[in-house]
Amino acid sequence: MPMGKLMLITGASAGIGAEFARQYAARGWDIALTARRADRMDLLARELEEKHKIATLVITQDLAKANSVDTILKEISDAGRHVDGLVNNAGYGLAGTFFNTKWKDQAAFMRVLYTAPIELTHKVLSGMAERGFGRIVNVASLAGYTPGSNGHTLYASVKSGMIKFSESVHAEAQAAGHPDVHCTALCPGFTWSEFHDVNGTREKTNEMPNWMWMEAQPVVEAGIEACERGQPVVVPGAVNKGLATLTKLLPEPLSRMMVGSQSKRFRSAE
């Protein structure tokens, strides 16, 4: 079977990452899955191969490790492949405040959600430019538009950084004469996945009204379509778009006050 373009997806064992794998496989991409849970990725890989007749690679790796990016890319190279597309999706929420969390936990959080995605992008981008084609989706968050909250200290700042980083990478690719190398920041709001179970806020978020939530399928579709169009940032869903616009229009003190009063509903400071 001839090899298609290869999409590397981090955090691919469940949730938004698994949905990215399903949607890109349906579009004919070969898929490289990487996460910590090999059993789930093996099941997903078999599903994709059987349903879409594409090739898969499963790479068990923890992005918190300093050499994780090189290990992932070496496994892809050893398989005779290169990265044509990248979805930087791996992430989680670190509950608690800066006062009551350990630095090693904050450092691991920064590594997984910020340093490793940027390193992966840097190390695949030159090959994309040489081949004249590349697709990069960085899963950011609506939180990147809002003021920081009490608890989950670095989450909003990291996601804001991913938005600006994506805009810059896309602008640089276009300015350098690579019109078919696209980079997009996907900024979802509340999305049904295991995210809130893992960070211990499921009980809190279950109290949020249903109209604030989206399923993973339309969120991922919005990200893929925006990247294909060459749109540097996309906020999926009418509610999320409205909230993102509101954060830009409100005076900063009012915006901070609103986030402060509401953050206890979905952020754990314990």
N, C-alpha and C positions, 0 to 999 in steps of 0.2 A: 504494500500500500504506500503510495507517495506521501511524503511528509508534508503536513500543512504548517501554517504559522503556529508558533508556540506561545501560549499565554501562561505566565507564571503568576500564581495567586497565593498570597500569604494568608495565614489564618483561614485555611480552606476547609477545615474539618466540619464546620457547621455554620449556620446563620447566613449572614450576607456573603461571606466568602464562598460557601457552598453554592449559593444562588448565582454568584458570578461564574463559577465553574459550569453550572448547568446552562446558563444563557450563552456563554462564549462557546461551549461545546455544540450547542444547537446552531450556532452560526458557522460551524465547521472548523473551529480552532482546535488544535491539540492542546492539552492542558497539563501543566506541571503544578501539582498540589504540594504545598508545604505548610506544616503545622506541627504541633507536638503529639497529636493523637493519631497514630498510624492506623489503628483499627477502623476508625471512621473514614479516613482518607481512602483506605483500601476498598471499603464498601462503595464510596462515591466514585472511585475510579472505575470499578467494574460496571456501575450503573451507566456512566458516561460512555464507556467503550461499547457496551451492548446496545444502548439506545441510539447513539449518534455515530458509531463506527469511526471514532477518532482514537488517537493514541494518547496515553497518559503516562506521566511520571509521578511517583509518590516519594517525597523527600521529607523524612522525619527530622525536624530541626527546631530548636528553641532560639528565637531571635534575640533573647536576652543574653546569649553567649557572644563574646566579642568576635569570634571567628565564624559566626553563623552565616553571614552573607557569602563569604568566600567558599564555604562548604557547600552551600546551595548551588552556587554558580559552577563549581567544579563538577558536581554530580550531573548537572545539565550538560556541561561540556563533554564529560566522559561518556555521555549517552549519544554524543554526536549531534547535539542540538545547540541552538542559541535562542536567546529571549527576544521575541518580536513584540510581545506585549507584557505589561506588568500591572498587577493590581496589588497595591500596598494596602491590605485590609486588616492585617493582624492588629489586635488591640484589646484593651480591657479598661475598666475603671478601677482606680486605686482609692478605696474608701478611706476616710479619715482626713485629718488636717496635717499641715506641715509640722505642727507641734507634736502630734502623737503617732507619726509614722517613722519608720527607720529609713536612713539614707539609702541603704542597699536596695530597699524596695522602690524608692523614688528613682534611683539610678537605673534599675531594671525597667521601670515604666518608661523612662525617657529613651532607653535603648530600643525597646520594642516598638513604641509608637512614633519615634522621631528619628533617632540616629540610624537605625537599621533601614527604614524606608528610604531615607535620603542616600545612604550608602548604596543600596540596591539600584536606585535610580541613576546615580552617578556612574556605576559600573556597567550598566546596560545601555546607557544613552549613546555613547560613542559608536557602538555597533549599530544601533538603530539609525544614527545619522549616516554612517557609511553605506548602509543598505537602502537608505532613502525611505524608510518606513518604521513607524513605532507608535504604540499606543500605551499610555501610562494613566492609570486611574488611581489617585490617592484618596482613600476614604477618610475624609475629614469629618466635620460635624457642624450642625447648626450652632453648637456651643462655641465654635470659633468666631461667631458674630457677637456673642454676648459678653458682658463683664464676667470676671472671675467670681466664683461662688465660695461659700463657706463649706469646705470639704471638697475632695477630689481636686486638690489644689492645682495640679499641672494640666489637667485635662483641657480646659478651655484655651490655655496658652499654647499647648502643643497643637491643637486643632487649628487655631488661628495661624500658627506658623506653617502648617501644611497647606493652608489656602494660599498664603503669600508665596511659598516655595513653588507650588504648582503653577501659579500665574507667571512667575519668573522663568521657570523651565520652559513653559510653552512659548513665552515671548522670545526667549533666546533661540529656541529652535526655529521659529519663524524668521527671525532677523538674520540667522545664519544660513538661510536658504534651504531649510528642510521643511517644506510645507506639509509633508505627510507624516511628520513626527508630532504627535499631539499629547498634551498633558492636561489632565482635568482633575480638579478637586471636587469630589462628591460630598455634599454637606447635608446628610439626612438629619431629621429630628428623631423622635422616638420611633423605633422600628422593632417589630416583633422578632426576637431572637433570644439566644441564651445569654446575651451580654449582661442583662440585669440580674440573672440568676448567679452568674459568676462573681459579680462584684457585691452581691448581697443586698441589692436594693429592690428586688422583685416585689416585696410586700409594699414598699412605698409607691413604686410605679404602677402597681395594680390599682391604686386609687386614682390615677390620672384618667380623665375622660377618654372614651374611645376615639373621639374625633381628632385627638392629638397624635394618634398612632398610625403608622403605615406598615403594610406587609413588605417583606424583603423584595418580592418580585418587581413591583413598580419602582422601588428605590434603585435597584440594580439596573433596570431597563433605562431609567433616566440617566444614570451614570454612563452607560455604554453609548447611548445615543448622543449625549453631549460630547463625549470624547471623539466619536466619529465625525461630528460636526466641527471639531476644533474649538469647542467652547471651554475656556479655562476653568470656570467655576459653574456648578449647577446645584441648586437647592430643589430637591424633589418635593412635589405636593403643594397644593394651594395654601394650606395652613402654614407650612414651613416657610414658604415664600413670603407670606404676609408677616410672619414673625421676624424674618431676616430684614425685611424692609423697615419694620417698626423700630428695630434696634438702631438703624441708621438715622431715623427721623427724631427719635426721642432725645432730649437733653441727657448727657451722660450721667449726671447725678440721679435723675429719675430712673434711668435704665438700671443703674446699680442698685437703687432702692427696690425696684421690682424684682430683680434677680435675687437679692438678699432675702426678700420676703417669701419668695416661692421656692428657693433652692432646697429647703428642708423637705419638700415634697418628693424630691428625686435625687438628692445628694446626701450621702451619709457622712457626718462629721465625727463619727465615733470610732 
